[in-house]
Amino acid sequence: MLEPEDALRWMDPDSSIEEAAYIAQTRSIPTEEFVWWKVDRAVNRVDPNNNGKHLLEPISDRA
């Protein structure tokens, strides 16, 4: 994940491959700063019925 200004530079078609790689390697937020949890297997399914806030809940916290 990048800050907005870095993301714009990274996505800019005028940015070189080397510049984009440098931005990704040096400006990305480290994965250690994210909070990770398991989610239901319905996440990312095409079925429109699988679209609700319940899919954001960690599996272990569901009643």
PQR file with spaces between the fields and no chain letter, atoms N, CA, C, O and H, PARSE charges and radii, in Angstrom:
ATOM       1  N    MET     1       0.847   -1.160    0.000 -0.4000 1.5000
ATOM       2  CA   MET     1       0.000    0.000    0.000 -0.0000 2.0000
ATOM       3  C    MET     1       0.897    1.228    0.000  0.5500 1.7000
ATOM       4  O    MET     1       1.923    1.275    0.678 -0.5500 1.4000
ATOM       5  N    LEU     2       0.483    2.216   -0.776 -0.4000 1.5000
ATOM       6  CA   LEU     2       1.266    3.433   -0.921 -0.0000 2.0000
ATOM       7  C    LEU     2       0.450    4.647   -0.490  0.5500 1.7000
ATOM       8  O    LEU     2      -0.780    4.630   -0.529 -0.5500 1.4000
ATOM       9  H    LEU     2      -0.350    2.178   -1.327  0.4000 1.0000
ATOM      10  N    GLU     3       1.147    5.692   -0.081 -0.4000 1.5000
ATOM      11  CA   GLU     3       0.502    6.976    0.169 -0.0000 2.0000
ATOM      12  C    GLU     3      -0.012    7.478   -1.183  0.5500 1.7000
ATOM      13  O    GLU     3       0.534    7.101   -2.220 -0.5500 1.4000
ATOM      14  H    GLU     3       2.146    5.706   -0.048  0.4000 1.0000
ATOM      15  N    PRO     4      -1.056    8.324   -1.194 -0.5600 1.5000
ATOM      16  CA   PRO     4      -1.651    8.762   -2.462  0.2800 2.0000
ATOM      17  C    PRO     4      -0.655    9.356   -3.460  0.5500 1.7000
ATOM      18  O    PRO     4      -0.704    9.028   -4.645 -0.5500 1.4000
ATOM      19  N    GLU     5       0.240   10.218   -3.001 -0.4000 1.5000
ATOM      20  CA   GLU     5       1.173   10.840   -3.941 -0.0000 2.0000
ATOM      21  C    GLU     5       2.146    9.815   -4.528  0.5500 1.7000
ATOM      22  O    GLU     5       2.526    9.918   -5.695 -0.5500 1.4000
ATOM      23  H    GLU     5       0.280   10.485   -2.038  0.4000 1.0000
ATOM      24  N    ASP     6       2.548    8.828   -3.724 -0.4000 1.5000
ATOM      25  CA   ASP     6       3.422    7.761   -4.229 -0.0000 2.0000
ATOM      26  C    ASP     6       2.667    6.862   -5.200  0.5500 1.7000
ATOM      27  O    ASP     6       3.222    6.425   -6.208 -0.5500 1.4000
ATOM      28  H    ASP     6       2.239    8.744   -2.776  0.4000 1.0000
ATOM      29  N    ALA     7       1.405    6.587   -4.897 -0.4000 1.5000
ATOM      30  CA   ALA     7       0.590    5.751   -5.777 -0.0000 2.0000
ATOM      31  C    ALA     7       0.416    6.409   -7.141  0.5500 1.7000
ATOM      32  O    ALA     7       0.471    5.737   -8.171 -0.5500 1.4000
ATOM      33  H    ALA     7       0.954    6.942   -4.078  0.4000 1.0000
ATOM      34  N    LEU     8       0.208    7.715   -7.147 -0.4000 1.5000
ATOM      35  CA   LEU     8       0.063    8.423   -8.415 -0.0000 2.0000
ATOM      36  C    LEU     8       1.349    8.344   -9.237  0.5500 1.7000
ATOM      37  O    LEU     8       1.296    8.131  -10.449 -0.5500 1.4000
ATOM      38  H    LEU     8       0.164    8.261   -6.311  0.4000 1.0000
ATOM      39  N    ARG     9       2.490    8.514   -8.596 -0.4000 1.5000
ATOM      40  CA   ARG     9       3.761    8.393   -9.313 -0.0000 2.0000
ATOM      41  C    ARG     9       3.976    6.972   -9.802  0.5500 1.7000
ATOM      42  O    ARG     9       4.454    6.763  -10.917 -0.5500 1.4000
ATOM      43  H    ARG     9       2.533    8.687   -7.612  0.4000 1.0000
ATOM      44  N    TRP    10       3.619    5.974   -8.961 -0.4000 1.5000
ATOM      45  CA   TRP    10       3.798    4.565   -9.312 -0.0000 2.0000
ATOM      46  C    TRP    10       2.945    4.187  -10.524  0.5500 1.7000
ATOM      47  O    TRP    10       3.384    3.419  -11.381 -0.5500 1.4000
ATOM      48  H    TRP    10       3.230    6.144   -8.056  0.4000 1.0000
ATOM      49  N    MET    11       1.713    4.732  -10.594 -0.4000 1.5000
ATOM      50  CA   MET    11       0.796    4.402  -11.685 -0.0000 2.0000
ATOM      51  C    MET    11       1.011    5.253  -12.934  0.5500 1.7000
ATOM      52  O    MET    11       0.484    4.924  -13.997 -0.5500 1.4000
ATOM      53  H    MET    11       1.356    5.355   -9.898  0.4000 1.0000
ATOM      54  N    ASP    12       1.758    6.314  -12.828 -0.4000 1.5000
ATOM      55  CA   ASP    12       1.962    7.220  -13.955 -0.0000 2.0000
ATOM      56  C    ASP    12       2.664    6.489  -15.107  0.5500 1.7000
ATOM      57  O    ASP    12       3.755    5.951  -14.920 -0.5500 1.4000
ATOM      58  H    ASP    12       2.186    6.581  -11.964  0.4000 1.0000
ATOM      59  N    PRO    13       2.050    6.466  -16.292 -0.5600 1.5000
ATOM      60  CA   PRO    13       2.686    5.771  -17.423  0.2800 2.0000
ATOM      61  C    PRO    13       4.023    6.387  -17.825  0.5500 1.7000
ATOM      62  O    PRO    13       4.823    5.739  -18.499 -0.5500 1.4000
ATOM      63  N    ASP    14       4.272    7.628  -17.419 -0.4000 1.5000
ATOM      64  CA   ASP    14       5.551    8.270  -17.727 -0.0000 2.0000
ATOM      65  C    ASP    14       6.656    7.891  -16.742  0.5500 1.7000
ATOM      66  O    ASP    14       7.827    8.187  -16.980 -0.5500 1.4000
ATOM      67  H    ASP    14       3.622    8.155  -16.871  0.4000 1.0000
ATOM      68  N    SER    15       6.286    7.234  -15.631 -0.4000 1.5000
ATOM      69  CA   SER    15       7.302    6.760  -14.683 -0.0000 2.0000
ATOM      70  C    SER    15       8.005    5.544  -15.283  0.5500 1.7000
ATOM      71  O    SER    15       7.373    4.671  -15.877 -0.5500 1.4000
ATOM      72  H    SER    15       5.334    6.993  -15.438  0.4000 1.0000
ATOM      73  N    SER    16       9.296    5.509  -15.118 -0.4000 1.5000
ATOM      74  CA   SER    16      10.048    4.360  -15.636 -0.0000 2.0000
ATOM      75  C    SER    16       9.787    3.131  -14.777  0.5500 1.7000
ATOM      76  O    SER    16       9.328    3.239  -13.640 -0.5500 1.4000
ATOM      77  H    SER    16       9.810    6.218  -14.636  0.4000 1.0000
ATOM      78  N    ILE    17      10.080    1.980  -15.329 -0.4000 1.5000
ATOM      79  CA   ILE    17       9.950    0.735  -14.578 -0.0000 2.0000
ATOM      80  C    ILE    17      10.834    0.787  -13.338  0.5500 1.7000
ATOM      81  O    ILE    17      10.435    0.332  -12.265 -0.5500 1.4000
ATOM      82  H    ILE    17      10.453    1.892  -16.252  0.4000 1.0000
ATOM      83  N    GLU    18      12.019    1.333  -13.485 -0.4000 1.5000
ATOM      84  CA   GLU    18      12.958    1.430  -12.357 -0.0000 2.0000
ATOM      85  C    GLU    18      12.396    2.332  -11.261  0.5500 1.7000
ATOM      86  O    GLU    18      12.505    2.014  -10.077 -0.5500 1.4000
ATOM      87  H    GLU    18      12.343    1.702  -14.356  0.4000 1.0000
ATOM      88  N    GLU    19      11.797    3.454  -11.651 -0.4000 1.5000
ATOM      89  CA   GLU    19      11.211    4.357  -10.656 -0.0000 2.0000
ATOM      90  C    GLU    19      10.035    3.702   -9.953  0.5500 1.7000
ATOM      91  O    GLU    19       9.899    3.810   -8.734 -0.5500 1.4000
ATOM      92  H    GLU    19      11.709    3.713  -12.613  0.4000 1.0000
ATOM      93  N    ALA    20       9.181    3.020  -10.716 -0.4000 1.5000
ATOM      94  CA   ALA    20       8.033    2.333  -10.118 -0.0000 2.0000
ATOM      95  C    ALA    20       8.495    1.255   -9.142  0.5500 1.7000
ATOM      96  O    ALA    20       7.924    1.107   -8.062 -0.5500 1.4000
ATOM      97  H    ALA    20       9.292    2.932  -11.706  0.4000 1.0000
ATOM      98  N    ALA    21       9.525    0.504   -9.520 -0.4000 1.5000
ATOM      99  CA   ALA    21      10.060   -0.528   -8.627 -0.0000 2.0000
ATOM     100  C    ALA    21      10.645    0.098   -7.373  0.5500 1.7000
ATOM     101  O    ALA    21      10.453   -0.419   -6.273 -0.5500 1.4000
ATOM     102  H    ALA    21       9.989    0.624  -10.397  0.4000 1.0000
ATOM     103  N    TYR    22      11.356    1.205   -7.529 -0.4000 1.5000
ATOM     104  CA   TYR    22      11.948    1.893   -6.378 -0.0000 2.0000
ATOM     105  C    TYR    22      10.861    2.374   -5.417  0.5500 1.7000
ATOM     106  O    TYR    22      10.983    2.214   -4.202 -0.5500 1.4000
ATOM     107  H    TYR    22      11.512    1.625   -8.422  0.4000 1.0000
ATOM     108  N    ILE    23       9.798    2.966   -5.970 -0.4000 1.5000
ATOM     109  CA   ILE    23       8.685    3.430   -5.132 -0.0000 2.0000
ATOM     110  C    ILE    23       8.075    2.257   -4.371  0.5500 1.7000
ATOM     111  O    ILE    23       7.840    2.352   -3.166 -0.5500 1.4000
ATOM     112  H    ILE    23       9.700    3.096   -6.956  0.4000 1.0000
ATOM     113  N    ALA    24       7.820    1.161   -5.063 -0.4000 1.5000
ATOM     114  CA   ALA    24       7.209   -0.013   -4.429 -0.0000 2.0000
ATOM     115  C    ALA    24       8.099   -0.587   -3.334  0.5500 1.7000
ATOM     116  O    ALA    24       7.603   -1.027   -2.296 -0.5500 1.4000
ATOM     117  H    ALA    24       8.010    1.084   -6.042  0.4000 1.0000
ATOM     118  N    GLN    25       9.397   -0.584   -3.557 -0.4000 1.5000
ATOM     119  CA   GLN    25      10.324   -1.191   -2.593 -0.0000 2.0000
ATOM     120  C    GLN    25      10.629   -0.288   -1.407  0.5500 1.7000
ATOM     121  O    GLN    25      10.914   -0.785   -0.317 -0.5500 1.4000
ATOM     122  H    GLN    25       9.799   -0.227   -4.399  0.4000 1.0000
ATOM     123  N    THR    26      10.574    1.014   -1.593 -0.4000 1.5000
ATOM     124  CA   THR    26      11.012    1.911   -0.523 -0.0000 2.0000
ATOM     125  C    THR    26       9.897    2.714    0.122  0.5500 1.7000
ATOM     126  O    THR    26      10.079    3.225    1.226 -0.5500 1.4000
ATOM     127  H    THR    26      10.342    1.418   -2.478  0.4000 1.0000
ATOM     128  N    ARG    27       8.751    2.842   -0.529 -0.4000 1.5000
ATOM     129  CA   ARG    27       7.689    3.701   -0.018 -0.0000 2.0000
ATOM     130  C    ARG    27       6.455    2.931    0.431  0.5500 1.7000
ATOM     131  O    ARG    27       5.519    3.525    0.968 -0.5500 1.4000
ATOM     132  H    ARG    27       8.603    2.426   -1.426  0.4000 1.0000
ATOM     133  N    SER    28       6.439    1.627    0.221 -0.4000 1.5000
ATOM     134  CA   SER    28       5.291    0.813    0.624 -0.0000 2.0000
ATOM     135  C    SER    28       5.220    0.697    2.142  0.5500 1.7000
ATOM     136  O    SER    28       6.244    0.670    2.824 -0.5500 1.4000
ATOM     137  H    SER    28       7.199    1.145   -0.216  0.4000 1.0000
ATOM     138  N    ILE    29       4.003    0.628    2.656 -0.4000 1.5000
ATOM     139  CA   ILE    29       3.811    0.401    4.087 -0.0000 2.0000
ATOM     140  C    ILE    29       4.140   -1.064    4.360  0.5500 1.7000
ATOM     141  O    ILE    29       3.623   -1.947    3.675 -0.5500 1.4000
ATOM     142  H    ILE    29       3.171    0.650    2.102  0.4000 1.0000
ATOM     143  N    PRO    30       4.990   -1.335    5.349 -0.5600 1.5000
ATOM     144  CA   PRO    30       5.387   -2.725    5.623  0.2800 2.0000
ATOM     145  C    PRO    30       4.201   -3.599    6.028  0.5500 1.7000
ATOM     146  O    PRO    30       3.271   -3.134    6.687 -0.5500 1.4000
ATOM     147  N    THR    31       4.247   -4.850    5.632 -0.4000 1.5000
ATOM     148  CA   THR    31       3.149   -5.781    5.949 -0.0000 2.0000
ATOM     149  C    THR    31       2.971   -5.953    7.451  0.5500 1.7000
ATOM     150  O    THR    31       1.885   -6.313    7.904 -0.5500 1.4000
ATOM     151  H    THR    31       5.003   -5.227    5.097  0.4000 1.0000
ATOM     152  N    GLU    32       4.024   -5.701    8.234 -0.4000 1.5000
ATOM     153  CA   GLU    32       3.920   -5.832    9.689 -0.0000 2.0000
ATOM     154  C    GLU    32       2.939   -4.820   10.283  0.5500 1.7000
ATOM     155  O    GLU    32       2.458   -5.010   11.400 -0.5500 1.4000
ATOM     156  H    GLU    32       4.907   -5.409    7.866  0.4000 1.0000
ATOM     157  N    GLU    33       2.642   -3.758    9.554 -0.4000 1.5000
ATOM     158  CA   GLU    33       1.742   -2.716   10.056 -0.0000 2.0000
ATOM     159  C    GLU    33       0.272   -3.019    9.769  0.5500 1.7000
ATOM     160  O    GLU    33      -0.606   -2.293   10.237 -0.5500 1.4000
ATOM     161  H    GLU    33       3.033   -3.604    8.647  0.4000 1.0000
ATOM     162  N    PHE    34      -0.007   -4.070    9.015 -0.4000 1.5000
ATOM     163  CA   PHE    34      -1.382   -4.453    8.719 -0.0000 2.0000
ATOM     164  C    PHE    34      -1.912   -5.377    9.807  0.5500 1.7000
ATOM     165  O    PHE    34      -1.143   -6.045   10.498 -0.5500 1.4000
ATOM     166  H    PHE    34       0.706   -4.660    8.635  0.4000 1.0000
ATOM     167  N    VAL    35      -3.222   -5.408    9.950 -0.4000 1.5000
ATOM     168  CA   VAL    35      -3.893   -6.364   10.827 -0.0000 2.0000
ATOM     169  C    VAL    35      -4.504   -7.411    9.909  0.5500 1.7000
ATOM     170  O    VAL    35      -5.288   -7.077    9.021 -0.5500 1.4000
ATOM     171  H    VAL    35      -3.847   -4.866    9.388  0.4000 1.0000
ATOM     172  N    TRP    36      -4.151   -8.677   10.117 -0.4000 1.5000
ATOM     173  CA   TRP    36      -4.596   -9.760    9.253 -0.0000 2.0000
ATOM     174  C    TRP    36      -5.546  -10.673   10.025  0.5500 1.7000
ATOM     175  O    TRP    36      -5.341  -10.913   11.215 -0.5500 1.4000
ATOM     176  H    TRP    36      -3.514   -8.948   10.838  0.4000 1.0000
ATOM     177  N    TRP    37      -6.577  -11.182    9.364 -0.4000 1.5000
ATOM     178  CA   TRP    37      -7.446  -12.189    9.956 -0.0000 2.0000
ATOM     179  C    TRP    37      -8.099  -13.010    8.859  0.5500 1.7000
ATOM     180  O    TRP    37      -8.209  -12.580    7.710 -0.5500 1.4000
ATOM     181  H    TRP    37      -6.744  -10.987    8.398  0.4000 1.0000
ATOM     182  N    LYS    38      -8.525  -14.191    9.240 -0.4000 1.5000
ATOM     183  CA   LYS    38      -9.210  -15.068    8.298 -0.0000 2.0000
ATOM     184  C    LYS    38     -10.623  -14.554    8.071  0.5500 1.7000
ATOM     185  O    LYS    38     -11.278  -14.057    8.986 -0.5500 1.4000
ATOM     186  H    LYS    38      -8.436  -14.540   10.173  0.4000 1.0000
ATOM     187  N    VAL    39     -11.077  -14.687    6.828 -0.4000 1.5000
ATOM     188  CA   VAL    39     -12.441  -14.298    6.480 -0.0000 2.0000
ATOM     189  C    VAL    39     -13.156  -15.480    5.836  0.5500 1.7000
ATOM     190  O    VAL    39     -12.532  -16.469    5.450 -0.5500 1.4000
ATOM     191  H    VAL    39     -10.544  -15.091    6.084  0.4000 1.0000
ATOM     192  N    ASP    40     -14.445  -15.361    5.730 -0.4000 1.5000
ATOM     193  CA   ASP    40     -15.279  -16.399    5.149 -0.0000 2.0000
ATOM     194  C    ASP    40     -14.867  -16.672    3.698  0.5500 1.7000
ATOM     195  O    ASP    40     -14.392  -15.774    3.003 -0.5500 1.4000
ATOM     196  H    ASP    40     -14.952  -14.558    6.043  0.4000 1.0000
ATOM     197  N    ARG    41     -15.047  -17.896    3.255 -0.4000 1.5000
ATOM     198  CA   ARG    41     -14.693  -18.271    1.883 -0.0000 2.0000
ATOM     199  C    ARG    41     -15.581  -17.566    0.859  0.5500 1.7000
ATOM     200  O    ARG    41     -15.271  -17.576   -0.332 -0.5500 1.4000
ATOM     201  H    ARG    41     -15.433  -18.626    3.820  0.4000 1.0000
ATOM     202  N    ALA    42     -16.665  -16.961    1.299 -0.4000 1.5000
ATOM     203  CA   ALA    42     -17.556  -16.236    0.391 -0.0000 2.0000
ATOM     204  C    ALA    42     -16.926  -14.928   -0.105  0.5500 1.7000
ATOM     205  O    ALA    42     -17.395  -14.351   -1.086 -0.5500 1.4000
ATOM     206  H    ALA    42     -16.916  -16.953    2.266  0.4000 1.0000
ATOM     207  N    VAL    43     -15.881  -14.463    0.559 -0.4000 1.5000
ATOM     208  CA   VAL    43     -15.210  -13.237    0.127 -0.0000 2.0000
ATOM     209  C    VAL    43     -14.635  -13.455   -1.268  0.5500 1.7000
ATOM     210  O    VAL    43     -14.032  -14.491   -1.550 -0.5500 1.4000
ATOM     211  H    VAL    43     -15.501  -14.931    1.357  0.4000 1.0000
ATOM     212  N    ASN    44     -14.827  -12.479   -2.122 -0.4000 1.5000
ATOM     213  CA   ASN    44     -14.357  -12.493   -3.512 -0.0000 2.0000
ATOM     214  C    ASN    44     -15.119  -13.464   -4.411  0.5500 1.7000
ATOM     215  O    ASN    44     -14.666  -13.743   -5.521 -0.5500 1.4000
ATOM     216  H    ASN    44     -15.317  -11.638   -1.893  0.4000 1.0000
ATOM     217  N    ARG    45     -16.234  -13.972   -3.977 -0.4000 1.5000
ATOM     218  CA   ARG    45     -17.079  -14.802   -4.840 -0.0000 2.0000
ATOM     219  C    ARG    45     -17.932  -13.882   -5.705  0.5500 1.7000
ATOM     220  O    ARG    45     -18.280  -12.779   -5.282 -0.5500 1.4000
ATOM     221  H    ARG    45     -16.602  -13.745   -3.075  0.4000 1.0000
ATOM     222  N    VAL    46     -18.262  -14.317   -6.887 -0.4000 1.5000
ATOM     223  CA   VAL    46     -19.022  -13.502   -7.825 -0.0000 2.0000
ATOM     224  C    VAL    46     -20.488  -13.350   -7.407  0.5500 1.7000
ATOM     225  O    VAL    46     -21.135  -12.376   -7.790 -0.5500 1.4000
ATOM     226  H    VAL    46     -17.979  -15.213   -7.230  0.4000 1.0000
ATOM     227  N    ASP    47     -21.005  -14.270   -6.648 -0.4000 1.5000
ATOM     228  CA   ASP    47     -22.408  -14.266   -6.235 -0.0000 2.0000
ATOM     229  C    ASP    47     -22.773  -12.933   -5.570  0.5500 1.7000
ATOM     230  O    ASP    47     -22.173  -12.582   -4.554 -0.5500 1.4000
ATOM     231  H    ASP    47     -20.480  -15.062   -6.337  0.4000 1.0000
ATOM     232  N    PRO    48     -23.742  -12.181   -6.116 -0.5600 1.5000
ATOM     233  CA   PRO    48     -24.115  -10.886   -5.537  0.2800 2.0000
ATOM     234  C    PRO    48     -24.721  -11.000   -4.144  0.5500 1.7000
ATOM     235  O    PRO    48     -24.780  -10.005   -3.421 -0.5500 1.4000
ATOM     236  N    ASN    49     -25.170  -12.186   -3.752 -0.4000 1.5000
ATOM     237  CA   ASN    49     -25.696  -12.376   -2.399 -0.0000 2.0000
ATOM     238  C    ASN    49     -24.576  -12.376   -1.354  0.5500 1.7000
ATOM     239  O    ASN    49     -24.835  -12.223   -0.160 -0.5500 1.4000
ATOM     240  H    ASN    49     -25.122  -12.994   -4.339  0.4000 1.0000
ATOM     241  N    ASN    50     -23.351  -12.546   -1.802 -0.4000 1.5000
ATOM     242  CA   ASN    50     -22.208  -12.526   -0.891 -0.0000 2.0000
ATOM     243  C    ASN    50     -21.622  -11.121   -0.869  0.5500 1.7000
ATOM     244  O    ASN    50     -20.477  -10.910   -1.269 -0.5500 1.4000
ATOM     245  H    ASN    50     -23.141  -12.670   -2.772  0.4000 1.0000
ATOM     246  N    ASN    51     -22.408  -10.171   -0.404 -0.4000 1.5000
ATOM     247  CA   ASN    51     -21.957   -8.790   -0.376 -0.0000 2.0000
ATOM     248  C    ASN    51     -22.562   -8.118    0.850  0.5500 1.7000
ATOM     249  O    ASN    51     -23.649   -7.545    0.784 -0.5500 1.4000
ATOM     250  H    ASN    51     -23.338  -10.343   -0.079  0.4000 1.0000
ATOM     251  N    GLY    52     -21.855   -8.195    1.955 -0.4000 1.5000
ATOM     252  CA   GLY    52     -22.371   -7.582    3.168 -0.0000 2.0000
ATOM     253  C    GLY    52     -21.284   -7.365    4.187  0.5500 1.7000
ATOM     254  O    GLY    52     -20.183   -7.903    4.075 -0.5500 1.4000
ATOM     255  H    GLY    52     -20.972   -8.662    2.009  0.4000 1.0000
ATOM     256  N    LYS    53     -21.613   -6.561    5.193 -0.4000 1.5000
ATOM     257  CA   LYS    53     -20.649   -6.251    6.252 -0.0000 2.0000
ATOM     258  C    LYS    53     -20.218   -7.491    7.021  0.5500 1.7000
ATOM     259  O    LYS    53     -19.130   -7.522    7.596 -0.5500 1.4000
ATOM     260  H    LYS    53     -22.508   -6.124    5.284  0.4000 1.0000
ATOM     261  N    HIS    54     -21.062   -8.507    7.034 -0.4000 1.5000
ATOM     262  CA   HIS    54     -20.723   -9.735    7.760 -0.0000 2.0000
ATOM     263  C    HIS    54     -19.439  -10.372    7.213  0.5500 1.7000
ATOM     264  O    HIS    54     -18.759  -11.106    7.930 -0.5500 1.4000
ATOM     265  H    HIS    54     -21.946   -8.482    6.567  0.4000 1.0000
ATOM     266  N    LEU    55     -19.107  -10.094    5.948 -0.4000 1.5000
ATOM     267  CA   LEU    55     -17.897  -10.671    5.362 -0.0000 2.0000
ATOM     268  C    LEU    55     -16.628   -9.985    5.857  0.5500 1.7000
ATOM     269  O    LEU    55     -15.529  -10.496    5.642 -0.5500 1.4000
ATOM     270  H    LEU    55     -19.659   -9.497    5.366  0.4000 1.0000
ATOM     271  N    LEU    56     -16.762   -8.840    6.513 -0.4000 1.5000
ATOM     272  CA   LEU    56     -15.606   -8.146    7.071 -0.0000 2.0000
ATOM     273  C    LEU    56     -15.222   -8.655    8.451  0.5500 1.7000
ATOM     274  O    LEU    56     -14.129   -8.365    8.937 -0.5500 1.4000
ATOM     275  H    LEU    56     -17.655   -8.425    6.688  0.4000 1.0000
ATOM     276  N    GLU    57     -16.097   -9.400    9.078 -0.4000 1.5000
ATOM     277  CA   GLU    57     -15.853   -9.898   10.435 -0.0000 2.0000
ATOM     278  C    GLU    57     -14.866  -11.041   10.419  0.5500 1.7000
ATOM     279  O    GLU    57     -14.956  -11.922    9.563 -0.5500 1.4000
ATOM     280  H    GLU    57     -16.986   -9.635    8.683  0.4000 1.0000
ATOM     281  N    PRO    58     -13.917  -11.046   11.355 -0.5600 1.5000
ATOM     282  CA   PRO    58     -13.027  -12.206   11.470  0.2800 2.0000
ATOM     283  C    PRO    58     -13.858  -13.457   11.760  0.5500 1.7000
ATOM     284  O    PRO    58     -14.832  -13.398   12.510 -0.5500 1.4000
ATOM     285  N    ILE    59     -13.479  -14.569   11.174 -0.4000 1.5000
ATOM     286  CA   ILE    59     -14.225  -15.811   11.357 -0.0000 2.0000
ATOM     287  C    ILE    59     -14.308  -16.186   12.824  0.5500 1.7000
ATOM     288  O    ILE    59     -15.368  -16.606   13.288 -0.5500 1.4000
ATOM     289  H    ILE    59     -12.688  -14.617   10.564  0.4000 1.0000
ATOM     290  N    SER    60     -13.228  -16.048   13.560 -0.4000 1.5000
ATOM     291  CA   SER    60     -13.207  -16.472   14.953 -0.0000 2.0000
ATOM     292  C    SER    60     -14.128  -15.634   15.842  0.5500 1.7000
ATOM     293  O    SER    60     -14.469  -16.072   16.941 -0.5500 1.4000
ATOM     294  H    SER    60     -12.367  -15.707   13.183  0.4000 1.0000
ATOM     295  N    ASP    61     -14.544  -14.431   15.395 -0.4000 1.5000
ATOM     296  CA   ASP    61     -15.383  -13.548   16.198 -0.0000 2.0000
ATOM     297  C    ASP    61     -16.875  -13.764   15.936  0.5500 1.7000
ATOM     298  O    ASP    61     -17.714  -13.167   16.611 -0.5500 1.4000
ATOM     299  H    ASP    61     -14.267  -14.076   14.502  0.4000 1.0000
ATOM     300  N    ARG    62     -17.205  -14.598   14.977 -0.4000 1.5000
ATOM     301  CA   ARG    62     -18.620  -14.814   14.663 -0.0000 2.0000
ATOM     302  C    ARG    62     -19.275  -15.691   15.711  0.5500 1.7000
ATOM     303  O    ARG    62     -18.665  -16.614   16.251 -0.5500 1.4000
ATOM     304  H    ARG    62     -16.524  -15.082   14.428  0.4000 1.0000
ATOM     305  N    ALA    63     -20.510  -15.385   15.980 -0.4000 1.5000
ATOM     306  CA   ALA    63     -21.265  -16.189   16.939 -0.0000 2.0000
ATOM     307  C    ALA    63     -21.921  -17.360   16.265  0.5500 1.7000
ATOM     308  O    ALA    63     -22.600  -18.149   16.921 -0.5500 1.4000
ATOM     309  H    ALA    63     -21.005  -14.635   15.542  0.4000 1.0000
